Amino acid sequence: MNKFTLQMLKALAIADIVVILLSIVFFDVKMLWNTQIGFISASLVMLASMKSYKRMVDARVEEGIILFDDSKDVIDQLEDPYDLYSEDVVETAQEQKPLAEVIKEEREEKKKNRRTLSETLRDTKAALSLVRIGAYVVLILGFFYLNRHEYLMAPAYLLALTVPMLVVVFVLVSNKESVSHS
């Protein structure tokens, strides 16, 4: 387990202890059930998603697949996403092609840029990983359990679902800042 994952797990454990203490001290057992099922299932979803995404990125790096053109500045990409005002484009003579020919050329260009079935399957491996699907199953079953036994308190459950996301974002931002200051 790498340093970042360990740091993430420690932060999630500390946040969970705080949630448990707040639930026990200020509320009742129903609140504890809601917060724990929500927190644990959301944490599993976050960790599984990060793991599968990391695996997908590592596979792409290993194969040398780059889907993002970083040769343009970020502001240029936002202001001119279709490269309409590029300085590199050489304007040709005013040729007026028939509309049917232009459409035919555009269709051929689209066919060249189509993704193959193998490329699509390779990219969906991360989205359909068993760990990630299992985490979502835990999330859904936890909700159904709370609802079936009439323990469900929607505000507490939703709050518990958001806490792991906030913890992960906090750890990512603090990790990025510590790396940039080094």
Backbone as numpy.savetxt, mean C-alpha at the origin, in Angstrom:
# Nx Ny Nz CAx CAy CAz Cx Cy Cz
15.19 -11.46 11.04 14.34 -10.29 11.04 15.24 -9.06 11.04
14.96 -8.14 10.13 15.83 -6.96 10.05 15.46 -5.91 11.10
16.29 -4.91 11.19 16.15 -3.87 12.22 14.83 -3.12 12.09
14.46 -2.81 10.86 13.23 -2.05 10.63 12.00 -2.84 11.06
11.94 -4.12 10.73 10.80 -4.94 11.12 10.72 -5.06 12.63
11.85 -5.23 13.27 11.88 -5.30 14.72 11.41 -3.98 15.35
11.83 -2.89 14.78 11.39 -1.58 15.27 9.88 -1.43 15.09
9.35 -1.89 13.97 7.91 -1.82 13.70 7.13 -2.67 14.70
7.61 -3.89 14.96 6.93 -4.76 15.91 6.96 -4.20 17.33
8.08 -3.60 17.72 8.17 -2.98 19.05 7.18 -1.83 19.17
7.10 -1.00 18.15 6.17 0.13 18.19 4.72 -0.34 18.25
4.40 -1.38 17.48 3.04 -1.92 17.52 2.72 -2.54 18.87
3.70 -3.23 19.48 3.48 -3.83 20.80 3.26 -2.75 21.86
4.03 -1.69 21.81 3.86 -0.59 22.77 2.49 0.07 22.59
2.11 0.30 21.35 0.80 0.91 21.09 -0.33 -0.01 21.57
-0.17 -1.31 21.37 -1.19 -2.26 21.81 -1.31 -2.27 23.34
-0.19 -2.19 24.02 -0.23 -2.15 25.49 -0.97 -0.89 25.97
-0.71 0.22 25.30 -1.41 1.46 25.65 -2.91 1.32 25.41
-3.28 0.72 24.26 -4.70 0.51 23.95 -5.35 -0.41 24.98
-4.65 -1.47 25.37 -5.19 -2.39 26.38 -5.40 -1.66 27.70
-4.40 -0.92 28.14 -4.52 -0.20 29.40 -5.67 0.82 29.37
-5.79 1.56 28.29 -6.89 2.53 28.18 -8.25 1.83 28.17
-8.33 0.69 27.50 -9.60 -0.05 27.44 -9.98 -0.59 28.81
-9.01 -1.11 29.56 -9.29 -1.69 30.87 -9.62 -0.61 31.89
-8.85 0.45 31.89 -9.02 1.48 32.92 -10.30 2.30 32.70
-10.56 2.72 31.47 -11.66 3.65 31.24 -12.94 3.00 30.72
-12.86 1.78 30.24 -14.04 1.19 29.62 -14.26 -0.22 30.14
-15.08 -0.99 29.43 -15.43 -2.32 29.89 -14.81 -3.40 28.98
-15.23 -4.64 29.20 -14.69 -5.78 28.47 -15.07 -5.72 26.99
-16.25 -5.22 26.68 -16.65 -5.09 25.27 -15.67 -4.20 24.50
-15.29 -3.13 25.14 -14.35 -2.21 24.51 -13.00 -2.91 24.30
-12.58 -3.70 25.27 -11.33 -4.44 25.16 -11.38 -5.42 23.99
-12.47 -6.14 23.86 -12.62 -7.08 22.74 -12.54 -6.33 21.41
-13.27 -5.24 21.30 -13.28 -4.47 20.06 -11.90 -3.94 19.71
-11.26 -3.35 20.69 -9.95 -2.76 20.40 -8.91 -3.82 20.07
-8.95 -4.94 20.77 -7.93 -5.97 20.51 -8.13 -6.66 19.18
-9.37 -7.01 18.87 -9.62 -7.66 17.58 -9.33 -6.70 16.44
-9.74 -5.45 16.58 -9.46 -4.46 15.54 -7.97 -4.19 15.40
-7.29 -4.01 16.53 -5.86 -3.68 16.50 -5.04 -4.82 15.92
-5.29 -6.03 16.40 -4.50 -7.18 15.94 -4.75 -7.46 14.46
-6.00 -7.43 14.04 -6.29 -7.72 12.63 -5.73 -6.62 11.71
-5.85 -5.37 12.13 -5.29 -4.29 11.30 -3.76 -4.37 11.26
-3.16 -4.75 12.37 -1.69 -4.90 12.40 -1.26 -6.02 11.46
-1.99 -7.13 11.48 -1.67 -8.23 10.57 -1.79 -7.81 9.12
-2.84 -7.06 8.80 -3.03 -6.60 7.42 -1.88 -5.67 7.01
-1.50 -4.75 7.89 -0.42 -3.82 7.57 0.90 -4.56 7.37
1.24 -5.46 8.29 2.51 -6.18 8.19 2.53 -7.10 6.97
1.42 -7.78 6.70 1.36 -8.67 5.54 1.45 -7.88 4.24
0.80 -6.73 4.19 0.87 -5.90 2.99 2.28 -5.38 2.75
2.92 -4.95 3.82 4.29 -4.46 3.68 5.23 -5.57 3.24
5.05 -6.77 3.80 5.91 -7.88 3.43 5.71 -8.27 1.97
4.46 -8.35 1.52 4.21 -8.75 0.14 4.67 -7.67 -0.83
4.50 -6.41 -0.46 4.96 -5.33 -1.32 6.48 -5.33 -1.41
7.14 -5.56 -0.29 8.60 -5.62 -0.29 9.09 -6.77 -1.18
8.42 -7.90 -1.09 8.78 -9.05 -1.91 8.61 -8.72 -3.39
7.53 -7.99 -3.74 7.29 -7.63 -5.12 8.37 -6.66 -5.62
8.71 -5.67 -4.82 9.73 -4.70 -5.21 11.09 -5.38 -5.35
11.44 -6.26 -4.41 12.71 -6.97 -4.49 12.78 -7.83 -5.76
11.66 -8.47 -6.11 11.64 -9.27 -7.33 11.84 -8.41 -8.57
11.23 -7.24 -8.57 11.39 -6.35 -9.73 12.81 -5.82 -9.82
13.40 -5.50 -8.70 14.78 -5.01 -8.70 15.70 -6.12 -9.20
15.46 -7.33 -8.74 16.29 -8.47 -9.14 16.19 -8.72 -10.64
14.98 -8.53 -11.21 14.79 -8.76 -12.64 15.11 -7.53 -13.48
15.35 -6.41 -12.82 15.68 -5.20 -13.56 14.49 -4.52 -14.20
13.31 -4.71 -13.65 12.11 -4.10 -14.20 11.89 -2.75 -13.54
11.83 -1.70 -14.35 11.58 -0.35 -13.85 10.32 0.15 -14.53
9.30 0.46 -13.72 8.05 0.93 -14.28 7.90 2.45 -14.20
8.83 3.11 -13.56 8.71 4.54 -13.34 9.88 5.24 -13.99
9.57 6.23 -14.79 10.61 7.00 -15.44 10.96 8.18 -14.55
12.11 8.12 -13.91 12.50 9.19 -13.00 13.42 10.21 -13.67
13.45 10.21 -14.99 14.28 11.17 -15.68 13.66 12.56 -15.64
12.34 12.63 -15.44 11.67 13.92 -15.36 11.58 14.36 -13.91
11.55 15.64 -13.71 11.38 16.23 -12.40 9.95 15.95 -11.91
9.76 15.85 -10.61 8.45 15.56 -10.04 7.46 16.66 -10.40
7.89 17.90 -10.35 6.99 19.01 -10.68 6.59 18.95 -12.15
7.55 18.60 -13.02 7.21 18.45 -14.44 6.19 17.35 -14.65
6.32 16.27 -13.91 5.37 15.16 -14.05 3.97 15.58 -13.61
3.88 16.41 -12.59 2.58 16.86 -12.12 1.97 17.89 -13.07
2.79 18.81 -13.54 2.28 19.87 -14.40 2.06 19.42 -15.83
2.87 18.49 -16.32 2.78 18.04 -17.71 2.89 16.52 -17.77
1.83 15.79 -17.30 1.94 14.34 -17.25 2.03 13.66 -18.62
1.55 14.32 -19.66 1.57 13.71 -20.99 2.70 14.26 -21.86
3.60 15.01 -21.24 4.78 15.54 -21.93 4.41 16.39 -23.15
3.38 17.23 -22.97 2.93 18.08 -24.06 3.84 19.27 -24.30
4.52 19.73 -23.27 5.35 20.92 -23.39 6.84 20.59 -23.32
7.17 19.38 -23.70 8.56 18.95 -23.64 9.42 19.72 -24.63
10.64 20.01 -24.21 11.57 20.70 -25.08 12.26 19.73 -26.03
12.17 18.44 -25.72 12.82 17.43 -26.54 12.04 17.09 -27.80
10.78 17.43 -27.83 9.93 17.08 -28.96 10.26 18.00 -30.13
10.58 17.39 -31.24 10.88 18.14 -32.45 9.61 18.18 -33.27
9.18 19.38 -33.56 7.95 19.50 -34.33 8.24 19.22 -35.79
7.39 18.40 -36.36 7.55 18.04 -37.77 6.74 19.00 -38.62
6.93 18.87 -39.89 6.17 19.71 -40.82 4.69 19.42 -40.64
3.90 20.37 -40.97 2.46 20.25 -40.77 1.89 19.23 -41.74
2.02 17.97 -41.35 1.44 16.92 -42.17 0.03 16.67 -41.69
-0.86 16.64 -42.58 -2.24 16.35 -42.23 -2.54 14.93 -42.68
-2.56 14.03 -41.71 -2.88 12.64 -42.01 -4.37 12.45 -41.86
-4.90 11.51 -42.60 -6.32 11.22 -42.43 -6.59 10.68 -41.02
-7.76 10.96 -40.52 -8.12 10.57 -39.16 -8.04 9.05 -38.99
-8.45 8.30 -39.95 -8.41 6.83 -39.86 -6.98 6.34 -39.69
-6.04 6.95 -40.36 -4.64 6.55 -40.26 -4.07 6.89 -38.89
-4.43 8.04 -38.37 -3.97 8.45 -37.04 -4.51 7.48 -35.98
-5.78 7.13 -36.09 -6.40 6.19 -35.14 -5.72 4.84 -35.24
-5.43 4.39 -36.44 -4.77 3.11 -36.63 -3.38 3.11 -35.99
-2.62 4.20 -36.15 -1.30 4.30 -35.54 -1.39 4.29 -34.01
-2.38 4.98 -33.47 -2.55 5.01 -32.01 -2.90 3.64 -31.47
-3.74 2.90 -32.17 -4.09 1.53 -31.74 -2.88 0.62 -31.76
-2.06 0.75 -32.80 -0.85 -0.07 -32.87 0.10 0.28 -31.73
0.19 1.56 -31.39 1.04 1.99 -30.28 0.53 1.42 -28.95
-0.78 1.40 -28.78 -1.36 0.82 -27.56 -1.09 -0.67 -27.48
-1.16 -1.36 -28.59 -0.89 -2.80 -28.60 0.55 -3.08 -28.20
1.46 -2.22 -28.59 2.86 -2.41 -28.22 3.05 -2.26 -26.72
2.28 -1.40 -26.09 2.43 -1.13 -24.66 1.61 -2.06 -23.78
0.89 -2.98 -24.35 0.08 -3.90 -23.55 0.96 -4.82 -22.73
0.44 -5.17 -21.57 1.16 -6.09 -20.69 0.73 -7.52 -21.01
1.67 -8.41 -20.92 1.37 -9.80 -21.17 0.76 -10.43 -19.93
0.19 -11.60 -20.11 -0.43 -12.31 -18.99 0.60 -12.66 -17.92
1.79 -13.05 -18.33 2.82 -13.39 -17.35 3.25 -12.17 -16.53
3.33 -10.99 -17.16 3.67 -9.78 -16.41 2.58 -9.43 -15.41
1.33 -9.58 -15.81 0.21 -9.29 -14.92 0.19 -10.26 -13.76
0.40 -11.54 -14.00 0.43 -12.52 -12.93 1.59 -12.28 -11.97
2.72 -11.88 -12.51 3.88 -11.60 -11.67 3.59 -10.43 -10.73
2.87 -9.43 -11.23 2.55 -8.28 -10.40 1.46 -8.56 -9.39
0.58 -9.51 -9.66 -0.50 -9.80 -8.73 -0.08 -10.77 -7.63
1.11 -11.31 -7.72 1.59 -12.20 -6.67 1.58 -11.51 -5.32
1.98 -10.26 -5.28 2.02 -9.52 -4.02 0.61 -9.26 -3.50
-0.30 -8.95 -4.39 -1.67 -8.66 -3.96 -2.39 -9.93 -3.52
-2.01 -11.04 -4.08 -2.69 -12.29 -3.77 -1.85 -13.25 -2.93
-0.91 -12.73 -2.18 -0.09 -13.60 -1.36 -0.95 -14.21 -0.25
-0.63 -15.42 0.14 -1.43 -16.13 1.14 -1.39 -15.43 2.50
-0.27 -14.84 2.83 -0.15 -14.13 4.11 -1.11 -12.94 4.13
-1.15 -12.21 3.05 -2.02 -11.03 2.98 -3.49 -11.44 2.97
-3.83 -12.45 2.21 -5.22 -12.92 2.19 -5.62 -13.44 3.56
-4.71 -14.16 4.22 -4.99 -14.65 5.58 -5.24 -13.51 6.56
-4.49 -12.43 6.43 -4.68 -11.27 7.31 -6.06 -10.65 7.09
-6.47 -10.55 5.85 -7.81 -10.01 5.57 -8.91 -10.95 6.07
-8.67 -12.25 6.00 -9.64 -13.21 6.54 -9.77 -13.02 8.04
-8.66 -12.83 8.74 -8.70 -12.57 10.18 -9.49 -11.30 10.46
-9.28 -10.27 9.67 -10.01 -9.02 9.83 -11.52 -9.23 9.68
-11.91 -9.93 8.65 -13.33 -10.15 8.39 -13.95 -11.06 9.45
-13.25 -12.14 9.81 -13.78 -13.04 10.83 -13.89 -12.35 12.19
-12.94 -11.49 12.50 -13.01 -10.74 13.75 -14.23 -9.83 13.80
-14.50 -9.16 12.69 -15.69 -8.31 12.63 -16.95 -9.14 12.79
-17.03 -10.26 12.07 -18.22 -11.12 12.18 -18.38 -11.68 13.59
-17.28 -12.03 14.22 -17.35 -12.53 15.59 -17.94 -11.48 16.53
-17.42 -10.27 16.45 -17.94 -9.21 17.31 -19.40 -8.91 17.02
-19.76 -8.90 15.77 -21.15 -8.62 15.39 -22.09 -9.74 15.83
-21.68 -10.97 15.66 -22.51 -12.13 15.99 -22.79 -12.21 17.49
-21.80 -11.92 18.30 -21.96 -12.01 19.75 -22.39 -10.69 20.38
-22.77 -9.74 19.52 -23.27 -8.44 19.95 -22.28 -7.68 20.83
-20.99 -7.83 20.51 -19.94 -7.08 21.19 -19.52 -5.86 20.39
-19.96 -5.78 19.15 -19.45 -4.76 18.24 -19.83 -3.36 18.70
-18.79 -2.57 18.89 -18.93 -1.13 19.16 -18.16 -0.45 18.04
-18.89 0.02 17.04 -18.28 0.53 15.81 -17.23 1.61 16.04
-17.47 2.62 16.87 -16.42 3.64 17.04 -15.12 3.06 17.61
-15.24 2.18 18.59 -14.03 1.59 19.18 -13.32 0.70 18.18
-14.08 -0.08 17.43 -13.50 -0.98 16.44 -12.77 -0.18 15.35
-13.43 0.87 14.85 -12.81 1.69 13.80 -11.58 2.42 14.31
-11.64 2.89 15.54 -10.48 3.54 16.12 -9.31 2.56 16.25
-9.63 1.33 16.67 -8.59 0.31 16.80 -8.02 -0.08 15.44
-8.81 0.02 14.38 -8.29 -0.26 13.03 -7.33 0.82 12.56
-7.51 2.05 13.03 -6.66 3.14 12.55 -5.35 3.26 13.32
-5.32 2.80 14.55 -4.11 2.97 15.37 -2.89 2.30 14.73
-2.96 1.05 14.24 -1.78 0.46 13.62 -1.28 1.24 12.40
-2.21 1.80 11.63 -1.78 2.61 10.48 -0.99 3.82 10.94
-1.47 4.48 11.98 -0.76 5.65 12.50 0.61 5.27 13.05
0.68 4.13 13.73 1.96 3.66 14.27 2.94 3.37 13.13
2.48 2.69 12.09 3.34 2.36 10.96 3.83 3.63 10.27
2.94 4.59 10.06 3.34 5.85 9.43 4.35 6.58 10.31
4.11 6.59 11.61 5.05 7.25 12.52 6.43 6.59 12.45
6.47 5.26 12.46 7.75 4.56 12.39 8.44 4.81 11.05
7.68 4.80 9.98 8.27 5.06 8.66 8.85 6.47 8.58
8.11 7.45 9.08 8.59 8.83 9.03 9.80 9.01 9.93
9.75 8.45 11.14 10.89 8.60 12.03 12.11 7.86 11.51
11.90 6.73 10.86 13.00 5.98 10.27 13.60 6.75 9.09
12.75 7.38 8.30 13.23 8.16 7.16 14.03 9.37 7.65
13.54 10.03 8.70 14.26 11.18 9.23 15.60 10.79 9.83
15.64 9.64 10.50 16.92 9.21 11.09 17.91 8.80 10.02
17.43 8.26 8.92 18.32 7.90 7.81 18.81 9.15 7.10
17.94 10.14 6.94 18.35 11.36 6.21 19.31 12.22 7.05
19.23 12.13 8.37 20.15 12.89 9.22 21.51 12.21 9.37
21.58 10.96 9.01 22.85 10.22 9.15 23.84 10.58 8.07
